[in-house]
């Protein structure tokens, strides 16, 4: 890892956000088992360095569009923890007023334009936002996340083609966790596990990054954003990562070997970053404990807030149907 020119405060902020996402997700799993969270629930455990590293590089005027594994991205974009938790509980105080749930977190003020449940559906939506930004002569960039399971969709290829053709300010961020549901990428893609080369077919520059290293993700994202703003050309980043849990709470993930899981667990992005900060004398064990205690308190209060929040009323069914 390379801390480059980051201050201690900035480094601590990266760690705090990753720990917040991890604790949030683990709490979601617990509350799903208790019946407080229902429907589909896709956890982001293991991929925290991607959300935090990439979104921390954005400006306020930039946009985020993502997929259904969206809790980590929402928290990295500083959506209110209480409101995100309340949304998962289906409460009216949630970010989408309890109508979206786990897969549809939105916050227009934060330019967080949603998690989207349909695989690959977020790509053309991100393209449209980028087209609007260019039309209005704004200097915003649209960061769109998608997984390896989405690259076989026609929308992936159509969106890359138009983004290149129209020279739109899009940063395509591929979270390659090797599995689309239960299928390994080598069994679904003729070219194997490396996907970034697909961008070359559309004249789009591509980068590959260690998705378990928050500083590497941050560095590559910053450089890519600068390039997009200066050259008006889209870029694709492929991050190699791994989800530590199954595809969803309904998935026991028996298709993965214990050896494979153990290999990635040893590369836990949070534990690795903590070790780095301690080894470099940037952080003490007491400071680590303080960060974790603060995060756990924040999560406990979010769960309490969600439990006590009211359900949406019947009248709410007729609201927000049209913008």
N, C-alpha and C positions, 0 to 999 in steps of 0.2 A: 504494500500500500504506500501511497505517497500523499501526505497531507498538503502538499504544495503551499499555497499562501493562506490557508484557512486559519482563522483565529481559534483559540480554545473554545470560545462561545459557539462558533459555527460548527466545530467538531462535535461538541456536546449536543447541539441541536439535531444533528444528523442521527446521533445515537439515541437521543430521546424519542425521536419520531419512529425509529425502527422498533424500539422497545414498546412504544405505544401501540403500534400496529400488531405486534406479536401478542401483547396482553389482551388487546381488543378481540383478536381472532380467537384466542383460547377461551375468553369469556363468552364469545358467541357460541362456541361449541358446547360449553357447559349449559348455557341457557336454551340452546336448541334441545338438548337432552331433557331439560326440565319442562319443555313445552311452551316456553315464552316466545321463542322464535319458531315460525312454521314455514312450510313451503321449501323452496330450494335454498341451500346455503353452501357457497363455495368459498373455502378459506384460502388465505394468501400466505400461510405460514411457510417460510423458507425463501420467499421472494421479496422480502422487505427492502433489500438494498436497491432494487430497481426503482420502486415507487419513490423512495426517499431521494436517491441519488439523482434521478432524472427530473422530478418535479421541483426539487430545490433549486434547480438551475433556471427555472422559468421566471419571467417577469409577471407582474400583476395583470397586464393586458393580454397575456397569452392564454390559450384555451387548452383544456384537457377533455378528451373524449375517450371512453374506455369500454371494456367488456363487462361481463357479469361477475367477475372476480374483482370487484371494484372497491371494497372497503379500504384496502391499503392505499389506493390512489386518493380516495376522498380524504383520509386523515393526513396524508402527505401534503395535500393541497390546503390544509388547515380548515377543513369543514369542522363544524362544532361537534365534539365527541358525543355530547349528550343527544344532539339532534340526529346524528347518524345511528346511534344505538336505538333511539326511539323509533326510527324508521324501520329497523330490523324487527322491532317488537310490534310493528303495525299500528303505531300510535299517531294521533293527530299532530303531535309536536315534532314529528320526524321531518327530515329535510324535504321529503316529497309528500308530507302530510299523511303519512301512513298508507299511501296508495301504491307505492312503488316496491317497498320491501328491499331485500338484500341486493337484488340485481339492478335496481333503478334509482341510484342515488344521484341527486341533482342539486346544484347550487349556482344559479345564474350569476349572482353577485361575485362569486369566486371564479367565474368562467369555467366552472366544472359542469360540462354539458352531458353528463350522464354515464352511468353504466347501461349497457344494452344487452338484452338476453339472447338475441338471435346472433349466432356465430357469424362474424364478419360484417354485421349490419352497421357497426359504428364507423366503418371505413368510408363509405360514401357520404355519411353525415359529416365527418371531419373534413372531407373534400369540399363540401358545400360551405362550411364555415370558413375554410381557407380562401375559397373563391370570393366570399363576401368581404373578407379582410382585404384582399387585393383590390377588389372593386372600390372599396371605400378608402383605399390608400392608407390603411393602418399598418403599423410595423409589428403586428402580432404574428406569432407562430402558433400553429395548432399541433399539439402533441397527441398522437393517437396510439393507444395501446391495443395489441391483439396477440393472440397466442399462436403456436405452431399449428393448432387445429384449424385455424382460419385461412391458412395460406392456400388451401386447395379450393376455396370458394372463388367463384367468378368475380365477386366484388373486390377481392384483393388485387387481382390483375387489372381489372377495369380502373380501380382507383389509382394504382401506381401509374398506369398509362396516362390518365388525364392529368394527374398531378405533375407529371413530367412535361407533358405536352403544353399545359397552360402555365407552367412554371409557378406553382403554388407553394406557399410557405407552410409545408407540412413536414413534421418529423415523425416518421413511422417507427414505432418502437415495438419490436417483436420480442415477446417474452417466451423464449423457447425453453419450456420446462420438460421437453422430450415426449410428453404424453398428451394426446387429444382424447379426453376421457380415458379409456383403457388401452388405447392403441399407441404403440411407440412410433415416433416419427419415421423411423427407418422402415416400418411396415406400411406407411401411408404416403411416402414421398419417394419418387424414383431416384432423386439425387441425394437421398440420405439425410443425415441430421443437420447439415449446414444449409441454411435457407437464404442467407443474405445475398448469395450470388444471383438470386432471382431478380434483384433490383437492377442489375446490369442490363437486363433485356430491355429495360425501359429508360436507360440512360440516367439512372439514379445512383449516386454514390452511396456505398454501404460501408458500415463499420461493424466490427464484432467486438463484444465486450464481455468481461467476466461479470455475470449478473449477481455474483455472491460478494462482490467487492464494491461497497458504496462509493468509495473515492474514485475508483476507475469509472464507474457509471456517471458520476457527477462530472468528471473531467471530459469524457467523451461527449456527454450531452451539451456541456457549455460550448465546446468547440463546434459542435454540429449546429447549435442554435445561432451562433455568431455567423457561421457560413451561410445559413439559410437567410438571415436578415441582410447580409451583404451581397449575396449572389442571386437571391430569388430562385433558388433551386431546392427541391425537396431532398431529404436524406433519409436513409433507413439504417437503424441500429438493431442488430440482433444480439440479445443478451442471453447467454447460456445460464440457465437456472434450474431449479427443481422445487416442486411443491412437496412438502414433507407429509402432507395428509393426502387422502384420496381426492378424486375429482370433485366430489361433493360429500356431504355428510352421509349420503346413502351408499357411498362407495368404500368398501373395505380395502381396496387397492391390492388385491391378491395377485395381480398380474405383474407386480414388481418384486424382484428378489430382495431378500434382507441385505445381501452384500451391496446391492446397488443403493439401497436406502442408507446403509451405514456409510458408504463413500461420501454421499452428499451431506449427511448429518455432521460429518467431521469438518465440512466446509460451511457450517452455519454462519450466515453473514453477520449476525449480531455477536456471537461469541468471538468470531475472528476480529471484528472491529474493536470489541472490548479489550481483547488481548493486545492488539496493536496499540491502543491508547495507553494501556498500562505499561507495556514494554518500552514505549517511547517517553515515559514519564510525563505524559499529558494529563493522565487521569489516575486517581488513587482508588483503591477498593471502597473507601468510605464515600467517595464521590459517586461511584457506580451505584452503591446501595441507595444513596439519596435520590438519584434519578429514578431507580426502579420503584422506590417507595412512593415518590410523587406520581408516577404513572399508575401504579396500582390504586392509589387513592382516587385518581381521575376516573379510572374504569369503574370502581365501586360506586362512585357518585353517578356515573352515566347509567349504570344498571338500575340504581334506585330511582333516578329520574324517569327512565323508560317504564318501569313498573308502575309508578304513580301517575304517569301521564294518561289523559283520557283517550278512549277509542274515538275514531272518526264517527261523526253522527250520520244518520241516514240522509240528511240534507246535503252532506258533503259529496254524495254520489253524483249530484248534478253540477258540481262546481269543477272548474279547471278542465272541462271537456274540450273547449276551444281556447286558444290563446287570445 
